[in-house]
Amino acid sequence: MLIQSDAAPSGTHRTMVTDKGSFAAAHCSCGWKGPARRARDRARRDAEAHTGS
Ligand SMILES: [Zn+2]
């Protein structure tokens, strides 16, 4: 079960996926950045791996 952390309290990892042209990359409120991916789903998985969900 995957849970989006949009409503997470401050101090936790809040991830988002942003598009850069034909690539998408995950970002986190802690400053972490995932690699650019050709698929948003891949970037989202990077974010999930980062948060350990
Ligand atoms: Zn983080």
mmCIF file of the protein (N, C-alpha, C, O) and its ligand, coordinates in Angstrom:
data_MODEL
# 
_entry.id   MODEL 
# 
loop_
_entity.id 
_entity.type 
_entity.pdbx_number_of_molecules 
1 polymer     1 
2 non-polymer 1 
# 
_entity_poly.entity_id                      1 
_entity_poly.type                           'polypeptide(L)' 
_entity_poly.nstd_linkage                   no 
_entity_poly.nstd_monomer                   no 
_entity_poly.pdbx_seq_one_letter_code       MLIQSDAAPSGTHRTMVTDKGSFAAAHCSCGWKGPARRARDRARRDAEAHTGS 
_entity_poly.pdbx_seq_one_letter_code_can   MLIQSDAAPSGTHRTMVTDKGSFAAAHCSCGWKGPARRARDRARRDAEAHTGS 
_entity_poly.pdbx_strand_id                 A 
# 
loop_
_entity_poly_seq.entity_id 
_entity_poly_seq.num 
_entity_poly_seq.mon_id 
_entity_poly_seq.hetero 
1 1  MET n 
1 2  LEU n 
1 3  ILE n 
1 4  GLN n 
1 5  SER n 
1 6  ASP n 
1 7  ALA n 
1 8  ALA n 
1 9  PRO n 
1 10 SER n 
1 11 GLY n 
1 12 THR n 
1 13 HIS n 
1 14 ARG n 
1 15 THR n 
1 16 MET n 
1 17 VAL n 
1 18 THR n 
1 19 ASP n 
1 20 LYS n 
1 21 GLY n 
1 22 SER n 
1 23 PHE n 
1 24 ALA n 
1 25 ALA n 
1 26 ALA n 
1 27 HIS n 
1 28 CYS n 
1 29 SER n 
1 30 CYS n 
1 31 GLY n 
1 32 TRP n 
1 33 LYS n 
1 34 GLY n 
1 35 PRO n 
1 36 ALA n 
1 37 ARG n 
1 38 ARG n 
1 39 ALA n 
1 40 ARG n 
1 41 ASP n 
1 42 ARG n 
1 43 ALA n 
1 44 ARG n 
1 45 ARG n 
1 46 ASP n 
1 47 ALA n 
1 48 GLU n 
1 49 ALA n 
1 50 HIS n 
1 51 THR n 
1 52 GLY n 
1 53 SER n 
# 
loop_
_struct_asym.id 
_struct_asym.entity_id 
A 1 
B 2 
# 
loop_
_chem_comp.id 
_chem_comp.type 
_chem_comp.mon_nstd_flag 
ALA 'L-peptide linking' y 
ARG 'L-peptide linking' y 
ASP 'L-peptide linking' y 
CYS 'L-peptide linking' y 
GLN 'L-peptide linking' y 
GLU 'L-peptide linking' y 
GLY 'peptide linking'   y 
HIS 'L-peptide linking' y 
ILE 'L-peptide linking' y 
LEU 'L-peptide linking' y 
LYS 'L-peptide linking' y 
MET 'L-peptide linking' y 
PHE 'L-peptide linking' y 
PRO 'L-peptide linking' y 
SER 'L-peptide linking' y 
THR 'L-peptide linking' y 
TRP 'L-peptide linking' y 
VAL 'L-peptide linking' y 
ZN  non-polymer         . 
# 
_pdbx_entity_nonpoly.entity_id   2 
_pdbx_entity_nonpoly.name        ? 
_pdbx_entity_nonpoly.comp_id     ZN 
# 
_pdbx_nonpoly_scheme.asym_id         B 
_pdbx_nonpoly_scheme.entity_id       2 
_pdbx_nonpoly_scheme.mon_id          ZN 
_pdbx_nonpoly_scheme.ndb_seq_num     1 
_pdbx_nonpoly_scheme.pdb_seq_num     101 
_pdbx_nonpoly_scheme.auth_seq_num    101 
_pdbx_nonpoly_scheme.pdb_mon_id      ZN 
_pdbx_nonpoly_scheme.auth_mon_id     ZN 
_pdbx_nonpoly_scheme.pdb_strand_id   A 
_pdbx_nonpoly_scheme.pdb_ins_code    . 
# 
loop_
_atom_site.group_PDB 
_atom_site.id 
_atom_site.type_symbol 
_atom_site.label_atom_id 
_atom_site.label_alt_id 
_atom_site.label_comp_id 
_atom_site.label_asym_id 
_atom_site.label_entity_id 
_atom_site.label_seq_id 
_atom_site.pdbx_PDB_ins_code 
_atom_site.Cartn_x 
_atom_site.Cartn_y 
_atom_site.Cartn_z 
_atom_site.occupancy 
_atom_site.B_iso_or_equiv 
_atom_site.pdbx_formal_charge 
_atom_site.auth_seq_id 
_atom_site.auth_comp_id 
_atom_site.auth_asym_id 
_atom_site.auth_atom_id 
_atom_site.pdbx_PDB_model_num 
ATOM   1   N  N  . MET A 1 1  ? 0.851  -1.202 0.000   1.00 0.00 ? 1   MET A N  1 
ATOM   2   C  CA . MET A 1 1  ? 0.000  0.000  0.000   1.00 0.00 ? 1   MET A CA 1 
ATOM   3   C  C  . MET A 1 1  ? 0.875  1.236  0.000   1.00 0.00 ? 1   MET A C  1 
ATOM   4   O  O  . MET A 1 1  ? 1.718  1.401  0.881   1.00 0.00 ? 1   MET A O  1 
ATOM   5   N  N  . LEU A 1 2  ? 0.687  2.089  -0.961  1.00 0.00 ? 2   LEU A N  1 
ATOM   6   C  CA . LEU A 1 2  ? 1.477  3.295  -1.040  1.00 0.00 ? 2   LEU A CA 1 
ATOM   7   C  C  . LEU A 1 2  ? 0.663  4.479  -0.543  1.00 0.00 ? 2   LEU A C  1 
ATOM   8   O  O  . LEU A 1 2  ? -0.507 4.635  -0.891  1.00 0.00 ? 2   LEU A O  1 
ATOM   9   N  N  . ILE A 1 3  ? 1.278  5.289  0.252   1.00 0.00 ? 3   ILE A N  1 
ATOM   10  C  CA . ILE A 1 3  ? 0.574  6.432  0.824   1.00 0.00 ? 3   ILE A CA 1 
ATOM   11  C  C  . ILE A 1 3  ? 1.284  7.718  0.414   1.00 0.00 ? 3   ILE A C  1 
ATOM   12  O  O  . ILE A 1 3  ? 2.474  7.884  0.679   1.00 0.00 ? 3   ILE A O  1 
ATOM   13  N  N  . GLN A 1 4  ? 0.575  8.603  -0.215  1.00 0.00 ? 4   GLN A N  1 
ATOM   14  C  CA . GLN A 1 4  ? 1.140  9.902  -0.554  1.00 0.00 ? 4   GLN A CA 1 
ATOM   15  C  C  . GLN A 1 4  ? 1.313  10.714 0.721   1.00 0.00 ? 4   GLN A C  1 
ATOM   16  O  O  . GLN A 1 4  ? 0.494  10.635 1.636   1.00 0.00 ? 4   GLN A O  1 
ATOM   17  N  N  . SER A 1 5  ? 2.376  11.486 0.772   1.00 0.00 ? 5   SER A N  1 
ATOM   18  C  CA . SER A 1 5  ? 2.686  12.201 2.006   1.00 0.00 ? 5   SER A CA 1 
ATOM   19  C  C  . SER A 1 5  ? 2.446  13.703 1.863   1.00 0.00 ? 5   SER A C  1 
ATOM   20  O  O  . SER A 1 5  ? 3.161  14.514 2.451   1.00 0.00 ? 5   SER A O  1 
ATOM   21  N  N  . ASP A 1 6  ? 1.448  14.057 1.088   1.00 0.00 ? 6   ASP A N  1 
ATOM   22  C  CA . ASP A 1 6  ? 1.172  15.476 0.864   1.00 0.00 ? 6   ASP A CA 1 
ATOM   23  C  C  . ASP A 1 6  ? 0.837  16.192 2.170   1.00 0.00 ? 6   ASP A C  1 
ATOM   24  O  O  . ASP A 1 6  ? 1.183  17.360 2.348   1.00 0.00 ? 6   ASP A O  1 
ATOM   25  N  N  . ALA A 1 7  ? 0.166  15.494 3.078   1.00 0.00 ? 7   ALA A N  1 
ATOM   26  C  CA . ALA A 1 7  ? -0.306 16.125 4.318   1.00 0.00 ? 7   ALA A CA 1 
ATOM   27  C  C  . ALA A 1 7  ? 0.616  15.791 5.489   1.00 0.00 ? 7   ALA A C  1 
ATOM   28  O  O  . ALA A 1 7  ? 0.228  15.932 6.649   1.00 0.00 ? 7   ALA A O  1 
ATOM   29  N  N  . ALA A 1 8  ? 1.823  15.353 5.188   1.00 0.00 ? 8   ALA A N  1 
ATOM   30  C  CA . ALA A 1 8  ? 2.741  14.984 6.260   1.00 0.00 ? 8   ALA A CA 1 
ATOM   31  C  C  . ALA A 1 8  ? 3.162  16.216 7.052   1.00 0.00 ? 8   ALA A C  1 
ATOM   32  O  O  . ALA A 1 8  ? 3.305  17.296 6.477   1.00 0.00 ? 8   ALA A O  1 
ATOM   33  N  N  . PRO A 1 9  ? 3.359  16.078 8.331   1.00 0.00 ? 9   PRO A N  1 
ATOM   34  C  CA . PRO A 1 9  ? 3.813  17.210 9.143   1.00 0.00 ? 9   PRO A CA 1 
ATOM   35  C  C  . PRO A 1 9  ? 5.220  17.622 8.771   1.00 0.00 ? 9   PRO A C  1 
ATOM   36  O  O  . PRO A 1 9  ? 5.977  16.819 8.224   1.00 0.00 ? 9   PRO A O  1 
ATOM   37  N  N  . SER A 1 10 ? 5.577  18.844 9.055   1.00 0.00 ? 10  SER A N  1 
ATOM   38  C  CA . SER A 1 10 ? 6.913  19.329 8.738   1.00 0.00 ? 10  SER A CA 1 
ATOM   39  C  C  . SER A 1 10 ? 7.952  18.519 9.504   1.00 0.00 ? 10  SER A C  1 
ATOM   40  O  O  . SER A 1 10 ? 7.697  18.052 10.614  1.00 0.00 ? 10  SER A O  1 
ATOM   41  N  N  . GLY A 1 11 ? 9.108  18.361 8.908   1.00 0.00 ? 11  GLY A N  1 
ATOM   42  C  CA . GLY A 1 11 ? 10.137 17.549 9.533   1.00 0.00 ? 11  GLY A CA 1 
ATOM   43  C  C  . GLY A 1 11 ? 10.217 16.169 8.924   1.00 0.00 ? 11  GLY A C  1 
ATOM   44  O  O  . GLY A 1 11 ? 11.180 15.437 9.155   1.00 0.00 ? 11  GLY A O  1 
ATOM   45  N  N  . THR A 1 12 ? 9.210  15.807 8.147   1.00 0.00 ? 12  THR A N  1 
ATOM   46  C  CA . THR A 1 12 ? 9.253  14.526 7.467   1.00 0.00 ? 12  THR A CA 1 
ATOM   47  C  C  . THR A 1 12 ? 9.609  14.748 6.000   1.00 0.00 ? 12  THR A C  1 
ATOM   48  O  O  . THR A 1 12 ? 9.740  15.883 5.541   1.00 0.00 ? 12  THR A O  1 
ATOM   49  N  N  . HIS A 1 13 ? 9.761  13.656 5.286   1.00 0.00 ? 13  HIS A N  1 
ATOM   50  C  CA . HIS A 1 13 ? 10.094 13.751 3.869   1.00 0.00 ? 13  HIS A CA 1 
ATOM   51  C  C  . HIS A 1 13 ? 8.834  13.980 3.063   1.00 0.00 ? 13  HIS A C  1 
ATOM   52  O  O  . HIS A 1 13 ? 7.932  13.142 3.053   1.00 0.00 ? 13  HIS A O  1 
ATOM   53  N  N  . ARG A 1 14 ? 8.774  15.099 2.396   1.00 0.00 ? 14  ARG A N  1 
ATOM   54  C  CA . ARG A 1 14 ? 7.650  15.374 1.501   1.00 0.00 ? 14  ARG A CA 1 
ATOM   55  C  C  . ARG A 1 14 ? 8.183  15.387 0.083   1.00 0.00 ? 14  ARG A C  1 
ATOM   56  O  O  . ARG A 1 14 ? 8.948  16.275 -0.293  1.00 0.00 ? 14  ARG A O  1 
ATOM   57  N  N  . THR A 1 15 ? 7.786  14.417 -0.691  1.00 0.00 ? 15  THR A N  1 
ATOM   58  C  CA . THR A 1 15 ? 8.332  14.278 -2.038  1.00 0.00 ? 15  THR A CA 1 
ATOM   59  C  C  . THR A 1 15 ? 7.357  14.785 -3.079  1.00 0.00 ? 15  THR A C  1 
ATOM   60  O  O  . THR A 1 15 ? 6.143  14.802 -2.878  1.00 0.00 ? 15  THR A O  1 
ATOM   61  N  N  . MET A 1 16 ? 7.931  15.199 -4.202  1.00 0.00 ? 16  MET A N  1 
ATOM   62  C  CA . MET A 1 16 ? 7.125  15.614 -5.343  1.00 0.00 ? 16  MET A CA 1 
ATOM   63  C  C  . MET A 1 16 ? 7.898  15.272 -6.606  1.00 0.00 ? 16  MET A C  1 
ATOM   64  O  O  . MET A 1 16 ? 9.116  15.099 -6.589  1.00 0.00 ? 16  MET A O  1 
ATOM   65  N  N  . VAL A 1 17 ? 7.156  15.180 -7.699  1.00 0.00 ? 17  VAL A N  1 
ATOM   66  C  CA . VAL A 1 17 ? 7.783  14.875 -8.988  1.00 0.00 ? 17  VAL A CA 1 
ATOM   67  C  C  . VAL A 1 17 ? 7.589  16.060 -9.909  1.00 0.00 ? 17  VAL A C  1 
ATOM   68  O  O  . VAL A 1 17 ? 6.468  16.525 -10.115 1.00 0.00 ? 17  VAL A O  1 
ATOM   69  N  N  . THR A 1 18 ? 8.689  16.545 -10.461 1.00 0.00 ? 18  THR A N  1 
ATOM   70  C  CA . THR A 1 18 ? 8.604  17.677 -11.368 1.00 0.00 ? 18  THR A CA 1 
ATOM   71  C  C  . THR A 1 18 ? 9.092  17.265 -12.745 1.00 0.00 ? 18  THR A C  1 
ATOM   72  O  O  . THR A 1 18 ? 9.989  16.433 -12.880 1.00 0.00 ? 18  THR A O  1 
ATOM   73  N  N  . ASP A 1 19 ? 8.492  17.854 -13.758 1.00 0.00 ? 19  ASP A N  1 
ATOM   74  C  CA . ASP A 1 19 ? 8.859  17.552 -15.135 1.00 0.00 ? 19  ASP A CA 1 
ATOM   75  C  C  . ASP A 1 19 ? 9.918  18.525 -15.632 1.00 0.00 ? 19  ASP A C  1 
ATOM   76  O  O  . ASP A 1 19 ? 9.869  19.722 -15.352 1.00 0.00 ? 19  ASP A O  1 
ATOM   77  N  N  . LYS A 1 20 ? 10.874 17.982 -16.375 1.00 0.00 ? 20  LYS A N  1 
ATOM   78  C  CA . LYS A 1 20 ? 11.878 18.823 -17.039 1.00 0.00 ? 20  LYS A CA 1 
ATOM   79  C  C  . LYS A 1 20 ? 11.911 18.386 -18.483 1.00 0.00 ? 20  LYS A C  1 
ATOM   80  O  O  . LYS A 1 20 ? 12.591 17.422 -18.832 1.00 0.00 ? 20  LYS A O  1 
ATOM   81  N  N  . GLY A 1 21 ? 11.189 19.082 -19.312 1.00 0.00 ? 21  GLY A N  1 
ATOM   82  C  CA . GLY A 1 21 ? 11.117 18.650 -20.696 1.00 0.00 ? 21  GLY A CA 1 
ATOM   83  C  C  . GLY A 1 21 ? 10.493 17.282 -20.773 1.00 0.00 ? 21  GLY A C  1 
ATOM   84  O  O  . GLY A 1 21 ? 9.380  17.077 -20.289 1.00 0.00 ? 21  GLY A O  1 
ATOM   85  N  N  . SER A 1 22 ? 11.196 16.337 -21.378 1.00 0.00 ? 22  SER A N  1 
ATOM   86  C  CA . SER A 1 22 ? 10.658 14.986 -21.507 1.00 0.00 ? 22  SER A CA 1 
ATOM   87  C  C  . SER A 1 22 ? 11.076 14.107 -20.338 1.00 0.00 ? 22  SER A C  1 
ATOM   88  O  O  . SER A 1 22 ? 10.814 12.904 -20.335 1.00 0.00 ? 22  SER A O  1 
ATOM   89  N  N  . PHE A 1 23 ? 11.737 14.715 -19.331 1.00 0.00 ? 23  PHE A N  1 
ATOM   90  C  CA . PHE A 1 23 ? 12.169 13.950 -18.172 1.00 0.00 ? 23  PHE A CA 1 
ATOM   91  C  C  . PHE A 1 23 ? 11.373 14.368 -16.949 1.00 0.00 ? 23  PHE A C  1 
ATOM   92  O  O  . PHE A 1 23 ? 10.783 15.448 -16.905 1.00 0.00 ? 23  PHE A O  1 
ATOM   93  N  N  . ALA A 1 24 ? 11.370 13.488 -15.958 1.00 0.00 ? 24  ALA A N  1 
ATOM   94  C  CA . ALA A 1 24 ? 10.756 13.801 -14.676 1.00 0.00 ? 24  ALA A CA 1 
ATOM   95  C  C  . ALA A 1 24 ? 11.732 13.411 -13.586 1.00 0.00 ? 24  ALA A C  1 
ATOM   96  O  O  . ALA A 1 24 ? 12.426 12.400 -13.688 1.00 0.00 ? 24  ALA A O  1 
ATOM   97  N  N  . ALA A 1 25 ? 11.779 14.227 -12.534 1.00 0.00 ? 25  ALA A N  1 
ATOM   98  C  CA . ALA A 1 25 ? 12.680 13.924 -11.429 1.00 0.00 ? 25  ALA A CA 1 
ATOM   99  C  C  . ALA A 1 25 ? 11.961 14.148 -10.111 1.00 0.00 ? 25  ALA A C  1 
ATOM   100 O  O  . ALA A 1 25 ? 11.144 15.060 -9.982  1.00 0.00 ? 25  ALA A O  1 
ATOM   101 N  N  . ALA A 1 26 ? 12.271 13.310 -9.137  1.00 0.00 ? 26  ALA A N  1 
ATOM   102 C  CA . ALA A 1 26 ? 11.668 13.443 -7.819  1.00 0.00 ? 26  ALA A CA 1 
ATOM   103 C  C  . ALA A 1 26 ? 12.484 14.416 -6.981  1.00 0.00 ? 26  ALA A C  1 
ATOM   104 O  O  . ALA A 1 26 ? 13.705 14.503 -7.114  1.00 0.00 ? 26  ALA A O  1 
ATOM   105 N  N  . HIS A 1 27 ? 11.792 15.141 -6.121  1.00 0.00 ? 27  HIS A N  1 
ATOM   106 C  CA . HIS A 1 27 ? 12.433 16.053 -5.179  1.00 0.00 ? 27  HIS A CA 1 
ATOM   107 C  C  . HIS A 1 27 ? 11.843 15.806 -3.805  1.00 0.00 ? 27  HIS A C  1 
ATOM   108 O  O  . HIS A 1 27 ? 10.723 15.315 -3.672  1.00 0.00 ? 27  HIS A O  1 
ATOM   109 N  N  . CYS A 1 28 ? 12.614 16.156 -2.782  1.00 0.00 ? 28  CYS A N  1 
ATOM   110 C  CA . CYS A 1 28 ? 12.115 15.982 -1.422  1.00 0.00 ? 28  CYS A CA 1 
ATOM   111 C  C  . CYS A 1 28 ? 12.316 17.265 -0.631  1.00 0.00 ? 28  CYS A C  1 
ATOM   112 O  O  . CYS A 1 28 ? 13.208 18.065 -0.916  1.00 0.00 ? 28  CYS A O  1 
ATOM   113 N  N  . SER A 1 29 ? 11.464 17.437 0.369   1.00 0.00 ? 29  SER A N  1 
ATOM   114 C  CA . SER A 1 29 ? 11.564 18.641 1.206   1.00 0.00 ? 29  SER A CA 1 
ATOM   115 C  C  . SER A 1 29 ? 12.864 18.672 1.996   1.00 0.00 ? 29  SER A C  1 
ATOM   116 O  O  . SER A 1 29 ? 13.247 19.730 2.497   1.00 0.00 ? 29  SER A O  1 
ATOM   117 N  N  . CYS A 1 30 ? 13.556 17.534 2.122   1.00 0.00 ? 30  CYS A N  1 
ATOM   118 C  CA . CYS A 1 30 ? 14.819 17.498 2.870   1.00 0.00 ? 30  CYS A CA 1 
ATOM   119 C  C  . CYS A 1 30 ? 15.990 17.943 1.999   1.00 0.00 ? 30  CYS A C  1 
ATOM   120 O  O  . CYS A 1 30 ? 17.111 18.084 2.487   1.00 0.00 ? 30  CYS A O  1 
ATOM   121 N  N  . GLY A 1 31 ? 15.732 18.166 0.706   1.00 0.00 ? 31  GLY A N  1 
ATOM   122 C  CA . GLY A 1 31 ? 16.792 18.612 -0.176  1.00 0.00 ? 31  GLY A CA 1 
ATOM   123 C  C  . GLY A 1 31 ? 17.258 17.535 -1.142  1.00 0.00 ? 31  GLY A C  1 
ATOM   124 O  O  . GLY A 1 31 ? 18.047 17.799 -2.049  1.00 0.00 ? 31  GLY A O  1 
ATOM   125 N  N  . TRP A 1 32 ? 16.768 16.328 -0.944  1.00 0.00 ? 32  TRP A N  1 
ATOM   126 C  CA . TRP A 1 32 ? 17.146 15.216 -1.817  1.00 0.00 ? 32  TRP A CA 1 
ATOM   127 C  C  . TRP A 1 32 ? 16.547 15.401 -3.204  1.00 0.00 ? 32  TRP A C  1 
ATOM   128 O  O  . TRP A 1 32 ? 15.436 15.909 -3.362  1.00 0.00 ? 32  TRP A O  1 
ATOM   129 N  N  . LYS A 1 33 ? 17.313 14.974 -4.206  1.00 0.00 ? 33  LYS A N  1 
ATOM   130 C  CA . LYS A 1 33 ? 16.822 14.999 -5.584  1.00 0.00 ? 33  LYS A CA 1 
ATOM   131 C  C  . LYS A 1 33 ? 17.088 13.656 -6.216  1.00 0.00 ? 33  LYS A C  1 
ATOM   132 O  O  . LYS A 1 33 ? 18.184 13.107 -6.103  1.00 0.00 ? 33  LYS A O  1 
ATOM   133 N  N  . GLY A 1 34 ? 16.090 13.136 -6.873  1.00 0.00 ? 34  GLY A N  1 
ATOM   134 C  CA . GLY A 1 34 ? 16.270 11.886 -7.595  1.00 0.00 ? 34  GLY A CA 1 
ATOM   135 C  C  . GLY A 1 34 ? 16.804 12.142 -8.985  1.00 0.00 ? 34  GLY A C  1 
ATOM   136 O  O  . GLY A 1 34 ? 16.792 13.275 -9.467  1.00 0.00 ? 34  GLY A O  1 
ATOM   137 N  N  . PRO A 1 35 ? 17.272 11.093 -9.625  1.00 0.00 ? 35  PRO A N  1 
ATOM   138 C  CA . PRO A 1 35 ? 17.774 11.234 -10.997 1.00 0.00 ? 35  PRO A CA 1 
ATOM   139 C  C  . PRO A 1 35 ? 16.642 11.512 -11.974 1.00 0.00 ? 35  PRO A C  1 
ATOM   140 O  O  . PRO A 1 35 ? 15.491 11.153 -11.725 1.00 0.00 ? 35  PRO A O  1 
ATOM   141 N  N  . ALA A 1 36 ? 16.978 12.152 -13.086 1.00 0.00 ? 36  ALA A N  1 
ATOM   142 C  CA . ALA A 1 36 ? 15.975 12.416 -14.116 1.00 0.00 ? 36  ALA A CA 1 
ATOM   143 C  C  . ALA A 1 36 ? 15.578 11.110 -14.779 1.00 0.00 ? 36  ALA A C  1 
ATOM   144 O  O  . ALA A 1 36 ? 16.421 10.297 -15.160 1.00 0.00 ? 36  ALA A O  1 
ATOM   145 N  N  . ARG A 1 37 ? 14.290 10.935 -14.903 1.00 0.00 ? 37  ARG A N  1 
ATOM   146 C  CA . ARG A 1 37 ? 13.757 9.712  -15.519 1.00 0.00 ? 37  ARG A CA 1 
ATOM   147 C  C  . ARG A 1 37 ? 12.908 10.076 -16.720 1.00 0.00 ? 37  ARG A C  1 
ATOM   148 O  O  . ARG A 1 37 ? 12.359 11.174 -16.816 1.00 0.00 ? 37  ARG A O  1 
ATOM   149 N  N  . ARG A 1 38 ? 12.818 9.126  -17.629 1.00 0.00 ? 38  ARG A N  1 
ATOM   150 C  CA . ARG A 1 38 ? 11.970 9.360  -18.796 1.00 0.00 ? 38  ARG A CA 1 
ATOM   151 C  C  . ARG A 1 38 ? 10.506 9.133  -18.465 1.00 0.00 ? 38  ARG A C  1 
ATOM   152 O  O  . ARG A 1 38 ? 9.626  9.573  -19.205 1.00 0.00 ? 38  ARG A O  1 
ATOM   153 N  N  . ALA A 1 39 ? 10.241 8.457  -17.373 1.00 0.00 ? 39  ALA A N  1 
ATOM   154 C  CA . ALA A 1 39 ? 8.850  8.174  -16.990 1.00 0.00 ? 39  ALA A CA 1 
ATOM   155 C  C  . ALA A 1 39 ? 8.588  8.711  -15.582 1.00 0.00 ? 39  ALA A C  1 
ATOM   156 O  O  . ALA A 1 39 ? 9.387  8.521  -14.665 1.00 0.00 ? 39  ALA A O  1 
ATOM   157 N  N  . ARG A 1 40 ? 7.446  9.389  -15.439 1.00 0.00 ? 40  ARG A N  1 
ATOM   158 C  CA . ARG A 1 40 ? 7.108  9.949  -14.120 1.00 0.00 ? 40  ARG A CA 1 
ATOM   159 C  C  . ARG A 1 40 ? 6.944  8.825  -13.104 1.00 0.00 ? 40  ARG A C  1 
ATOM   160 O  O  . ARG A 1 40 ? 7.243  9.011  -11.924 1.00 0.00 ? 40  ARG A O  1 
ATOM   161 N  N  . ASP A 1 41 ? 6.477  7.675  -13.542 1.00 0.00 ? 41  ASP A N  1 
ATOM   162 C  CA . ASP A 1 41 ? 6.295  6.564  -12.617 1.00 0.00 ? 41  ASP A CA 1 
ATOM   163 C  C  . ASP A 1 41 ? 7.619  6.143  -12.003 1.00 0.00 ? 41  ASP A C  1 
ATOM   164 O  O  . ASP A 1 41 ? 7.695  5.799  -10.824 1.00 0.00 ? 41  ASP A O  1 
ATOM   165 N  N  . ARG A 1 42 ? 8.665  6.177  -12.826 1.00 0.00 ? 42  ARG A N  1 
ATOM   166 C  CA . ARG A 1 42 ? 10.007 5.849  -12.332 1.00 0.00 ? 42  ARG A CA 1 
ATOM   167 C  C  . ARG A 1 42 ? 10.458 6.862  -11.287 1.00 0.00 ? 42  ARG A C  1 
ATOM   168 O  O  . ARG A 1 42 ? 10.990 6.495  -10.239 1.00 0.00 ? 42  ARG A O  1 
ATOM   169 N  N  . ALA A 1 43 ? 10.241 8.133  -11.582 1.00 0.00 ? 43  ALA A N  1 
ATOM   170 C  CA . ALA A 1 43 ? 10.631 9.180  -10.641 1.00 0.00 ? 43  ALA A CA 1 
ATOM   171 C  C  . ALA A 1 43 ? 9.865  9.017  -9.334  1.00 0.00 ? 43  ALA A C  1 
ATOM   172 O  O  . ALA A 1 43 ? 10.412 9.232  -8.252  1.00 0.00 ? 43  ALA A O  1 
ATOM   173 N  N  . ARG A 1 44 ? 8.604  8.639  -9.442  1.00 0.00 ? 44  ARG A N  1 
ATOM   174 C  CA . ARG A 1 44 ? 7.790  8.454  -8.242  1.00 0.00 ? 44  ARG A CA 1 
ATOM   175 C  C  . ARG A 1 44 ? 8.330  7.291  -7.427  1.00 0.00 ? 44  ARG A C  1 
ATOM   176 O  O  . ARG A 1 44 ? 8.329  7.337  -6.197  1.00 0.00 ? 44  ARG A O  1 
ATOM   177 N  N  . ARG A 1 45 ? 8.789  6.254  -8.103  1.00 0.00 ? 45  ARG A N  1 
ATOM   178 C  CA . ARG A 1 45 ? 9.367  5.113  -7.394  1.00 0.00 ? 45  ARG A CA 1 
ATOM   179 C  C  . ARG A 1 45 ? 10.654 5.513  -6.698  1.00 0.00 ? 45  ARG A C  1 
ATOM   180 O  O  . ARG A 1 45 ? 10.943 5.035  -5.601  1.00 0.00 ? 45  ARG A O  1 
ATOM   181 N  N  . ASP A 1 46 ? 11.433 6.391  -7.328  1.00 0.00 ? 46  ASP A N  1 
ATOM   182 C  CA . ASP A 1 46 ? 12.645 6.897  -6.669  1.00 0.00 ? 46  ASP A CA 1 
ATOM   183 C  C  . ASP A 1 46 ? 12.277 7.589  -5.368  1.00 0.00 ? 46  ASP A C  1 
ATOM   184 O  O  . ASP A 1 46 ? 12.931 7.404  -4.341  1.00 0.00 ? 46  ASP A O  1 
ATOM   185 N  N  . ALA A 1 47 ? 11.213 8.394  -5.428  1.00 0.00 ? 47  ALA A N  1 
ATOM   186 C  CA . ALA A 1 47 ? 10.767 9.120  -4.243  1.00 0.00 ? 47  ALA A CA 1 
ATOM   187 C  C  . ALA A 1 47 ? 10.302 8.141  -3.163  1.00 0.00 ? 47  ALA A C  1 
ATOM   188 O  O  . ALA A 1 47 ? 10.578 8.337  -1.980  1.00 0.00 ? 47  ALA A O  1 
ATOM   189 N  N  . GLU A 1 48 ? 9.610  7.111  -3.569  1.00 0.00 ? 48  GLU A N  1 
ATOM   190 C  CA . GLU A 1 48 ? 9.117  6.132  -2.606  1.00 0.00 ? 48  GLU A CA 1 
ATOM   191 C  C  . GLU A 1 48 ? 10.280 5.387  -1.962  1.00 0.00 ? 48  GLU A C  1 
ATOM   192 O  O  . GLU A 1 48 ? 10.264 5.098  -0.765  1.00 0.00 ? 48  GLU A O  1 
ATOM   193 N  N  . ALA A 1 49 ? 11.274 5.086  -2.763  1.00 0.00 ? 49  ALA A N  1 
ATOM   194 C  CA . ALA A 1 49 ? 12.454 4.416  -2.224  1.00 0.00 ? 49  ALA A CA 1 
ATOM   195 C  C  . ALA A 1 49 ? 13.177 5.320  -1.226  1.00 0.00 ? 49  ALA A C  1 
ATOM   196 O  O  . ALA A 1 49 ? 13.695 4.857  -0.210  1.00 0.00 ? 49  ALA A O  1 
ATOM   197 N  N  . HIS A 1 50 ? 13.202 6.611  -1.534  1.00 0.00 ? 50  HIS A N  1 
ATOM   198 C  CA . HIS A 1 50 ? 13.861 7.580  -0.660  1.00 0.00 ? 50  HIS A CA 1 
ATOM   199 C  C  . HIS A 1 50 ? 13.167 7.664  0.699   1.00 0.00 ? 50  HIS A C  1 
ATOM   200 O  O  . HIS A 1 50 ? 13.819 7.708  1.742   1.00 0.00 ? 50  HIS A O  1 
ATOM   201 N  N  . THR A 1 51 ? 11.845 7.685  0.668   1.00 0.00 ? 51  THR A N  1 
ATOM   202 C  CA . THR A 1 51 ? 11.111 7.810  1.928   1.00 0.00 ? 51  THR A CA 1 
ATOM   203 C  C  . THR A 1 51 ? 11.002 6.480  2.649   1.00 0.00 ? 51  THR A C  1 
ATOM   204 O  O  . THR A 1 51 ? 10.557 6.412  3.795   1.00 0.00 ? 51  THR A O  1 
ATOM   205 N  N  . GLY A 1 52 ? 11.413 5.426  1.964   1.00 0.00 ? 52  GLY A N  1 
ATOM   206 C  CA . GLY A 1 52 ? 11.421 4.109  2.609   1.00 0.00 ? 52  GLY A CA 1 
ATOM   207 C  C  . GLY A 1 52 ? 10.059 3.472  2.739   1.00 0.00 ? 52  GLY A C  1 
ATOM   208 O  O  . GLY A 1 52 ? 9.870  2.574  3.559   1.00 0.00 ? 52  GLY A O  1 
ATOM   209 N  N  . SER A 1 53 ? 9.105  3.923  1.943   1.00 0.00 ? 53  SER A N  1 
ATOM   210 C  CA . SER A 1 53 ? 7.762  3.356  2.025   1.00 0.00 ? 53  SER A CA 1 
ATOM   211 C  C  . SER A 1 53 ? 7.676  2.036  1.274   1.00 0.00 ? 53  SER A C  1 
ATOM   212 O  O  . SER A 1 53 ? 6.614  1.415  1.237   1.00 0.00 ? 53  SER A O  1 
HETATM 213 ZN ZN . ZN  B 2 .  ? 13.815 13.370 2.015   1.00 0.00 2 101 ZN  A ZN 1 
# 
